[in-house]
Amino acid sequence: MMCYAFVNLLNAVYLALFLLFVFEPQFIFICDIWYQVDEATFEPD
């Protein structure tokens, strides 16, 4: 039972890493846009 849970956790980690590698450029792009919006929002006129 514990072994099955460990394998399940390992699969989840591999899936998360795979998704990170696939969506990393889009994620950085979104973060960059959010950072620019954040800067523009809190920039005193």
N, C-alpha and C positions, 0 to 999 in steps of 0.2 A: 504494500500500500504506500509506504513512504517512498519507495523507489519510483512508483508511478507518479507521485506528486512531484518528485525531483525532475523526472523526464518532462512532465508537463510544464514546469517552471522553465526548464532549459529551452523548450520549444517556444515559449512566450518570449524569452530573451532573444532568441534567434529571429523571431518574427519582428520584434521591436527594432532590432539592428537592421534588418532587411528594409523595413519601412523607412527608417531613418536615412539609409543610403539612397533609397528611391526618391524620397520627398525632401531631401536636404536642400537642394537648390531652391525649390519653391518656398521652403520654410525660412531660409535666409532672406529670400526676396520679401516675404511677408514681414519678417522682423525688421528689415531695412525700411520698408514703407511705414511700419508702425513707429519706428524710431524717428523718422522724418516728421510724421504727423505729431508725435509727442513733442518734438523740438519746436515745431511751428505753433502748437497749442500753447505752450508755456513760455514762448518767447515774448518778453515785454515789448510793447510797441513804443 
